[in-house]
Amino acid sequence: MSVTESSFQAIEWTGDGLRLLDQRRLPGETRYLDFTAAAPVAGAIRDLVVRGAPAIGITAAYAVVLSAQRHRDRDDWQAGVAADIEVLAGARPTAVNLVWALERMRTCMSQLQGDPVVALLDEARRIHAEDVAANHRMGDSGADLINTGDSVLTYCNAGTLATGGYGTALGVVRSAWAAGKLADVYAGETRPWLQGARLTAWELVQDAIPVTLITDNAASALMQAGKVQWVITGADRVTANGDVINKIGTSQLAVSCRHYGVRMMVVAPVSTLDMSIADGSGVTIEQRPASEILEFGGQPIAAAGARAWNPVFDVTPAGLVDYLVTEAGVVAAPDMRKLQALVGMPAQGSSAR
């Protein structure tokens, strides 16, 4: 296996059902869960068994196949599947890939007659394969921007675990590492779920790419010391003007980057672009339970009676992003005009609402 390829699969169609690597258990336990119905998959998405915008979309597409398997013998099978699609769509509303993948499956379903399972499975597999291919293109394009000897900081997890395979931000890391360009790779721990410590560090260790973990609040000091030239992240949504919605903490990294002259690279497939929303102010930010901050491993860590504010995403203004890397091309200093050109939309401000 090439050093650039992942040594594991996080999402797998087994022939009869869907198998997911339970990311809540990593890195202590490598545990796979099997699913044969759509509703439990929606729960798995909501409970972070699977996470990362592209991976959520792929998982939801396979869940539609599970729904079709369950309802295929009913005369009104489409109604049953449509109901499951609505449940899936509500599992993680901020990740635009979820809605995108479900709409693609819905479109496929509307054109079917007879047994829907084979055609829907083909479409889900196509979504999965397209994502992996896109990740490789993004990885190579992002790596081309990096100079030999550069070091990078990545945040949250945007690797194989968050995608169909290879990764977006970690795809760039994998490609740059394979090209011999990287001196060091740093990962922010990413509170409160520690996706950087538990998942990104685990992925890189699995694939023999050296990684140094830092606390989230050490990032500015790392930049001030001149130890990194790039921050590379994924995105859960990119709005029409180039604002980036990503894991909470991304925006403060971008602010520090601008102050210290570190370049900010966001790596995301075109399916993550939401040209229907003008800017980040139009995105509803998901709030998660206060217990994720007030407790750790089920044990209280805060004073009794303390409250918590726990948004899972923040908005990084487009003006703080140096490069947006997609499978369709690299956009420097992204803005509405450039993104409209990227997706083939007329260059009109009225095209976003």
ROFI-686276 format. One line per 4 residues: number of its first residue (from 1); their letters; for each residue x, y, z of N, C-alpha, C. Coordinates in steps of 0.05 Angstrom, whole numbers, m for minus. Layout:
NUM) A) X/Y/Z/X/Y/Z/X/Y/Z  ...
// end
This chain:
1) MSVT) 17/m24/0/0/0/0/18/25/0  10/44/m16/25/70/m17/23/84/10  44/99/17/43/114/42/21/134/42  11/142/18/m10/163/17/m38/151/22
5) ESSF) m41/125/20/m67/112/23/m73/106/52  m99/108/59/m107/101/86/m106/71/90  m99/63/114/m96/34/120/m122/22/131  m144/37/130/m169/28/142/m193/40/127
9) QAIE) m217/29/131/m241/40/120/m260/47/143  m272/71/141/m291/79/162/m320/74/154  m325/72/128/m352/68/118/m351/45/98  m368/25/101/m366/1/83/m394/m11/79
13) WTGD) m401/m15/54/m425/m30/47/m417/m60/47  m431/m76/63/m422/m104/67/m436/m123/48  m455/m114/33/m471/m132/16/m500/m133/25  m504/m134/51/m531/m134/62/m537/m109/79
17) GLRL) m516/m95/87/m520/m72/105/m496/m54/105  m497/m35/124/m476/m14/126/m460/m19/151  m434/m17/148/m415/m20/171/m400/6/175  m401/16/200/m388/41/207/m367/37/229
21) LDQR) m344/49/226/m325/49/248/m335/69/269  m338/60/293/m349/76/315/m327/96/324  m329/121/315/m308/140/321/m308/149/350  m330/144/364/m331/151/393/m311/134/409
25) RLPG) m305/110/399/m288/92/414/m258/96/409  m251/110/388/m223/114/382/m211/134/401  m185/131/406/m166/111/395/m164/85/412  m179/84/434/m175/61/451/m185/35/441
29) ETRY) m206/36/424/m219/12/414/m227/15/385  m220/m4/368/m229/m3/340/m253/m21/338  m276/m9/338/m302/m23/339/m319/m16/315  m330/m35/301/m348/m30/278/m376/m37/286
33) LDFT) m395/m21/277/m423/m25/281/m437/m31/255  m456/m50/255/m471/m58/231/m499/m47/232  m509/m38/210/m536/m26/208/m552/m38/185  m578/m43/191/m595/m54/170/m620/m37/166
37) AAAP) m622/m14/180/m645/3/178/m636/32/179  m652/50/167/m644/78/164/m645/94/191  m665/89/207/m668/105/232/m644/102/251  m633/78/255/m609/76/272/m585/90/259
41) VAGA) m584/91/233/m562/106/220/m564/135/226  m589/146/225/m593/174/233/m584/179/261  m589/160/279/m579/162/307/m549/162/308  m537/145/291/m507/143/291/m495/169/281
45) IRDL) m508/182/262/m498/208/252/m501/229/274  m524/229/287/m529/249/308/m510/245/332  m504/220/339/m488/214/362/m458/212/357  m450/220/332/m422/222/325/m407/195/322
49) VVRG) m423/173/317/m410/149/309/m394/154/283  m407/169/265/m395/179/241/m397/209/241  m376/223/231/m377/252/231/m358/262/209  m361/287/203/m347/298/180/m367/300/157
53) APAI) m369/324/145/m390/329/126/m391/309/103  m369/303/89/m371/284/67/m379/256/76  m368/247/99/m375/220/110/m404/219/117  m415/240/129/m443/241/136/m460/237/111
57) GITA) m453/251/90/m469/249/65/m468/221/53  m445/209/53/m442/182/42/m458/162/59  m455/165/85/m470/147/104/m500/150/100  m510/174/96/m538/178/92/m547/166/66
61) AYAV) m531/167/45/m538/155/20/m541/125/22  m523/112/37/m526/83/41/m551/77/59  m557/96/77/m581/92/94/m606/92/77  m607/108/56/m630/107/38/m633/80/25
65) VLSA) m611/67/19/m612/40/8/m624/21/29  m615/24/54/m627/7/75/m657/11/77  m665/36/75/m694/42/75/m708/29/52  m697/30/29/m709/17/5/m711/m13/9
69) QRHR) m690/m25/21/m691/m54/26/m715/m61/44  m720/m44/64/m741/m49/83/m769/m45/71  m771/m25/53/m798/m18/43/m804/m28/15  m785/m42/3/m787/m49/m26/m812/m65/m33
73) DRDD) m823/m80/m14/m846/m98/m20/m873/m83/m17  m872/m58/m8/m897/m43/m5/m904/m29/m31  m930/m26/m36/m938/m11/m59/m930/18/m57  m930/29/m33/m922/57/m28/m894/59/m17
77) WQAG) m875/43/m28/m848/42/m17/m835/70/m17  m841/86/m37/m829/112/m39/m837/130/m15  m861/127/m6/m870/143/18/m854/135/42  m849/109/45/m834/99/68/m805/109/67
81) VAAD) m793/109/43/m766/118/41/m764/148/45  m784/163/34/m785/192/38/m786/199/67  m801/184/83/m803/190/112/m775/185/125  m762/164/117/m735/159/128/m715/181/120
85) IEVL) m718/191/96/m700/213/86/m704/238/104  m728/243/112/m733/267/129/m719/263/156  m721/239/167/m707/233/192/m677/236/189  m666/226/168/m637/229/163/m629/258/160
89) AGAR) m645/274/146/m638/302/141/m637/318/166  m651/310/187/m651/325/212/m629/317/231  m613/297/224/m593/286/242/m571/306/248  m560/320/228/m538/340/231/m543/362/211
93) PTAV) m560/381/217/m569/400/197/m548/419/186  m526/424/199/m506/443/190/m490/432/167  m486/406/165/m469/394/144/m484/393/118  m477/410/99/m492/413/74/m490/387/58
97) NLVW) m468/372/61/m466/347/45/m488/328/52  m499/329/76/m521/311/83/m545/316/65  m553/341/63/m576/348/47/m570/343/17  m546/349/9/m538/345/m19/m540/316/m27
101) ALER) m529/298/m10/m530/269/m17/m559/259/m16  m575/268/3/m602/258/4/m618/268/m20  m613/293/m29/m627/302/m52/m619/286/m77  m594/279/m78/m585/263/m101/m599/235/m100
105) MRTC) m601/224/m77/m615/198/m75/m645/201/m80  m656/223/m72/m685/228/m77/m690/231/m107  m672/244/m121/m675/247/m150/m673/220/m164  m654/204/m155/m651/177/m166/m676/161/m162
109) MSQL) m687/163/m138/m711/148/m131/m735/156/m148  m737/182/m154/m760/191/m169/m761/181/m197  m739/170/m207/m738/161/m235/m740/130/m237  m746/117/m214/m746/88/m213/m773/76/m216
113) QGDP) m774/53/m227/m797/35/m228/m788/7/m220  m805/m7/m206/m798/m34/m198/m780/m33/m173  m763/m54/m170/m746/m57/m147/m725/m34/m147  m725/m18/m126/m708/6/m125/m680/1/m115
117) VVAL) m675/m22/m102/m651/m26/m86/m626/m25/m103  m625/m39/m126/m601/m40/m142/m593/m12/m152  m612/3/m162/m606/29/m173/m597/48/m150  m610/47/m127/m602/65/m105/m575/57/m94
121) LDEA) m569/32/m93/m543/23/m84/m521/33/m103  m527/30/m129/m507/40/m149/m502/70/m145  m523/85/m139/m520/114/m135/m504/120/m110  m510/106/m88/m495/110/m63/m465/103/m67
125) RRIH) m460/81/m81/m432/74/m87/m419/95/m104  m434/106/m123/m422/127/m140/m415/152/m123  m432/160/m105/m427/182/m87/m401/177/m71  m399/153/m61/m376/145/m45/m350/146/m62
129) AEDV) m351/134/m86/m327/132/m103/m319/160/m113  m339/177/m119/m333/204/m128/m319/220/m106  m327/216/m82/m314/230/m60/m285/222/m57  m279/197/m58/m252/188/m55/m235/199/m78
133) AANH) m245/198/m102/m230/209/m125/m226/240/m122  m247/254/m112/m244/282/m108/m223/288/m87  m222/272/m66/m203/276/m44/m174/274/m55  m170/255/m72/m143/252/m84/m136/277/m100
137) RMGD) m155/287/m116/m149/311/m132/m143/335/m114  m159/338/m93/m155/360/m74/m128/357/m60  m122/332/m52/m97/328/m38/m73/336/m55  m73/329/m80/m50/336/m97/m50/365/m103
141) SGAD) m73/378/m107/m74/407/m113/m65/423/m89  m74/415/m65/m65/429/m41/m36/426/m36  m26/402/m40/3/396/m36/20/413/m55  10/419/m78/25/436/m97/30/464/m87
145) LINT) 14/473/m68/17/500/m57/38/501/m35  46/478/m25/64/476/m2/93/475/m11  110/490/2/138/489/m5/153/467/11  173/456/m1/189/436/13/201/448/38
149) GDSV) 197/434/60/207/443/86/186/457/103  162/462/92/141/474/107/130/455/128  118/467/149/104/451/169/75/461/170  57/443/178/29/450/178/16/443/204
153) LTYC) m5/458/210/m23/452/233/m50/446/222  m62/424/230/m89/417/222/m107/416/247  m133/418/243/m151/421/265/m175/403/260  m187/393/282/m209/375/281/m200/350/266
157) NAGT) m217/337/251/m209/314/234/m222/317/207  m206/318/187/m215/320/159/m200/300/142  m200/275/152/m185/254/139/m203/232/129  m193/207/128/m208/184/120/m233/181/137
161) LATG) m231/186/163/m253/183/181/m276/202/175  m270/225/163/m290/246/158/m300/246/129  m289/228/113/m296/228/84/m300/199/75  m302/196/49/m304/169/38/m278/154/38
165) GYGT) m256/169/41/m229/157/42/m209/178/34  m185/176/44/m162/194/38/m163/220/53  m185/234/51/m189/259/67/m187/284/51  m196/306/63/m194/333/50/m169/346/61
169) ALGV) m170/358/85/m146/370/96/m124/349/100  m131/326/110/m110/305/113/m102/293/86  m119/295/66/m111/287/39/m88/304/30  m89/331/35/m67/348/29/m42/340/44
173) VRSA) m46/334/70/m23/326/87/m11/300/75  m28/281/68/m18/255/58/m3/259/32  m14/276/14/0/281/m12/26/296/m8  26/316/10/50/331/14/71/314/28
177) WAAG) 63/297/46/82/279/59/94/260/39  77/248/22/87/229/2/107/243/m17  103/269/m22/121/284/m40/146/293/m26  149/287/0/173/295/15/174/324/22
181) KLAD) 151/338/23/151/367/27/150/375/56  138/359/73/132/368/100/154/363/120  160/383/136/179/379/158/165/369/183  142/381/189/128/372/213/98/375/208
185) VYAG) 82/358/222/53/360/222/44/362/251  29/384/256/18/389/283/m12/385/281  m24/376/303/m53/373/304/m63/386/330  m84/403/327/m97/414/351/m115/393/364
189) ETRP) m116/392/390/m132/371/403/m161/372/397  m172/397/394/m200/401/385/m220/393/406  m223/410/426/m244/407/447/m271/413/435  m293/403/446/m294/385/469/m293/355/463
193) WLQG) m295/348/437/m295/319/430/m267/308/423  m247/326/423/m219/317/419/m215/302/393  m228/312/371/m225/298/346/m196/299/336  m182/320/342/m154/321/334/m137/301/349
197) ARLT) m141/300/376/m125/281/392/m132/252/387  m159/247/386/m168/220/384/m167/209/356  m174/226/336/m179/216/309/m156/224/290  m150/249/288/m129/257/269/m102/245/277
201) AWEL) m95/247/302/m70/234/311/m70/204/306  m93/191/311/m96/163/306/m92/156/277  m105/171/259/m102/166/230/m73/168/222  m60/190/230/m32/194/221/m13/173/232
205) VQDA) m17/166/257/m1/144/268/m5/118/253  m31/112/247/m37/88/232/m22/87/205  m19/110/193/m6/111/166/23/120/167  35/119/191/64/124/194/72/152/186
209) IPVT) 54/172/191/61/200/186/65/213/213  89/222/220/94/233/247/76/257/253  65/258/277/47/280/284/54/289/312  52/315/317/56/327/343/30/340/352
213) LITD) 20/332/375/m5/343/385/m1/368/402  m18/388/398/m17/412/415/m45/417/427  m45/431/450/m71/440/460/m81/462/442  m107/465/440/m119/485/423/m108/513/428
217) NAAS) m104/519/454/m96/546/461/m66/550/458  m52/531/447/m23/534/441/m19/542/412  m40/544/396/m37/549/367/m23/575/361  m32/597/374/m19/623/368/10/623/376
221) ALMQ) 17/610/398/45/609/406/61/593/386  49/572/375/63/557/354/69/574/330  49/590/322/53/608/299/74/630/306  72/641/330/90/662/338/119/652/338
225) AGKV) 123/627/344/150/615/344/160/608/316  143/612/296/151/606/269/152/577/262  138/560/277/140/531/273/121/521/251  102/536/242/84/527/221/81/549/200
229) QWVI) 78/541/175/73/559/153/44/558/142  30/537/151/3/533/141/m15/523/163  m40/532/163/m62/518/177/m80/507/155  m86/481/157/m102/467/137/m126/454/151
233) TGAD) m150/462/142/m175/450/154/m194/441/132  m214/426/140/m236/420/122/m258/441/126  m282/434/117/m305/452/121/m331/435/121  m350/444/137/m376/431/136/m395/445/117
237) RVTA) m389/471/111/m405/486/92/m388/510/84  m390/518/59/m378/543/49/m401/558/35  m406/583/44/m428/598/33/m419/612/7  m439/625/m6/m434/636/m33/m411/657/m33
241) NGDV) m407/671/m12/m386/691/m12/m359/680/m3  m358/655/5/m333/642/13/m329/640/43  m349/649/59/m348/644/88/m347/614/93  m332/606/113/m328/577/119/m340/570/146
245) INKI) m358/551/146/m369/540/170/m355/514/176  m341/514/198/m325/490/206/m325/487/236  m312/467/245/m310/461/274/m304/486/290  m318/490/312/m314/513/330/m284/515/337
249) GTSQ) m273/539/334/m245/544/338/m230/549/312  m242/543/289/m229/548/263/m225/578/259  m245/594/266/m243/623/261/m221/636/277  m216/627/302/m194/639/317/m167/631/306
253) LAVS) m165/607/294/m141/600/281/m136/618/257  m157/624/242/m154/641/218/m145/670/226  m156/680/249/m148/706/258/m118/706/266  m110/685/280/m81/683/287/m64/681/262
257) CRHY) m73/665/243/m58/662/218/m53/690/205  m73/706/204/m70/732/191/m50/750/206  m51/748/232/m33/765/248/m4/756/245  1/730/244/29/720/244/39/713/216
261) GVRM) 23/718/195/32/712/168/32/683/160  16/667/174/13/639/167/m11/637/148  m8/620/127/m28/618/107/m50/598/116  m75/605/109/m99/589/116/m110/575/91
265) MVVA) m110/549/92/m120/533/69/m145/517/79  m167/520/65/m191/505/71/m195/485/47  m199/460/54/m201/439/33/m228/426/35  m244/428/14/m272/418/15/m282/412/m13
269) PVST) m297/391/m16/m309/385/m42/m329/405/m51  m335/407/m77/m355/425/m87/m382/421/m74  m388/396/m66/m413/390/m53/m417/405/m27  m395/415/m16/m396/430/9/m403/460/5
273) LDMS) m401/469/m20/m408/496/m27/m439/499/m27  m449/518/m12/m478/524/m11/m483/551/m22  m487/552/m49/m491/577/m62/m518/589/m58  m535/575/m43/m562/586/m37/m561/605/m12
277) IADG) m539/605/2/m536/622/26/m515/643/20  m522/668/23/m504/690/15/m478/690/31  m481/688/58/m457/689/75/m463/674/101  m442/673/118/m444/656/142/m466/664/161
281) SGVT) m475/689/160/m496/698/178/m522/683/173  m525/671/150/m550/657/143/m550/627/151  m529/618/164/m526/590/171/m534/586/200  m552/567/205/m559/560/233/m537/542/245
285) IEQR) m525/552/266/m503/537/279/m515/518/299  m508/493/296/m517/471/314/m506/475/342  m524/473/361/m516/473/389/m517/445/400  m497/437/415/m496/410/426/m499/411/456
289) PASE) m504/388/469/m509/389/498/m487/401/515  m496/415/536/m477/428/554/m459/407/568  m469/383/570/m453/362/584/m427/356/570  m425/361/544/m400/357/530/m377/374/540
293) ILEF) m385/397/552/m365/415/564/m363/412/594  m385/407/607/m386/406/636/m376/379/646  m375/359/629/m366/333/637/m343/323/619  m328/304/628/m308/291/611/m308/261/618
297) GGQP) m314/245/598/m316/216/603/m338/209/623  m359/226/623/m381/221/642/m377/232/670  m354/243/675/m348/254/702/m349/285/701  m362/297/721/m363/326/722/m336/338/725
301) IAAA) m330/360/709/m305/374/711/m309/403/718  m334/412/718/m340/440/724/m354/442/751  m353/466/762/m367/471/787/m397/466/784  m409/454/803/m438/449/803/m453/476/799
305) GARA) m472/476/781/m487/501/776/m476/517/753  m452/511/743/m442/526/720/m457/519/695  m460/538/678/m473/534/652/m452/532/630  m461/523/606/m442/520/584/m455/529/558
309) WNPV) m440/541/541/m448/549/514/m432/531/495  m445/515/478/m431/494/463/m439/494/434  m433/515/418/m437/514/389/m416/495/378  m424/479/358/m405/459/348/m389/470/324
313) FDVT) m399/492/312/m386/505/289/m382/534/294  m364/547/278/m363/576/277/m360/584/248  m361/611/243/m359/622/216/m332/636/213  m316/627/194/m291/640/187/m296/658/163
317) PAGL) m294/684/166/m299/702/143/m281/696/119  m292/698/96/m277/692/71/m251/707/69  m251/732/80/m227/749/78/m203/738/93  m208/718/111/m186/706/126/m176/680/113
321) VDYL) m188/672/91/m180/647/78/m162/653/54  m138/642/54/m119/647/32/m126/630/8  m132/604/13/m138/586/m9/m161/568/m2  m180/565/m20/m201/544/m18/m194/524/m40
325) VTEA) m189/499/m31/m181/478/m50/m205/459/m53  m214/456/m78/m235/438/m85/m226/419/m107  m241/399/m113/m234/381/m135/m237/394/m162  m252/417/m163/m256/431/m188/m235/453/m192
329) GVVA) m218/457/m173/m198/477/m176/m191/490/m149  m169/506/m149/m160/521/m126/m169/550/m129  m181/561/m109/m190/589/m109/m174/604/m89  m158/623/m98/m143/641/m80/m161/664/m71
333) APDM) m160/670/m45/m177/692/m34/m206/690/m44  m220/669/m36/m246/663/m47/m266/686/m41  m283/691/m61/m305/710/m58/m328/700/m75  m351/715/m75/m374/705/m89/m369/703/m119
337) RKLQ) m356/722/m131/m351/721/m160/m335/696/m167  m314/691/m152/m297/668/m158/m311/642/m154  m328/640/m134/m342/615/m129/m364/611/m149  m377/632/m158/m397/629/m180/m383/619/m205
341) ALVG) m360/629/m211/m345/619/m234/m338/590/m231  m330/582/m207/m322/555/m202/m344/535/m207  m368/542/m199/m391/524/m202/m407/529/m227  m398/549/m243/m412/554/m269/m438/570/m266
345) MPAQ) m440/587/m245/m463/603/m242/m458/631/m255  m480/644/m263/m477/672/m273/m465/690/m252  m448/707/m259/m434/725/m240/m453/748/m232  m473/742/m216/m492/762/m207/m495/759/m177
349) GSSA) m495/782/m163/m499/781/m135/m526/770/m127  m546/772/m145/m573/762/m139/m575/732/m140  m553/718/m149/m555/689/m151/m554/675/m124  m546/689/m103/m546/677/m77/m568/691/m60
353) R) m580/676/m43/m602/688/m27/m598/680/2
// end
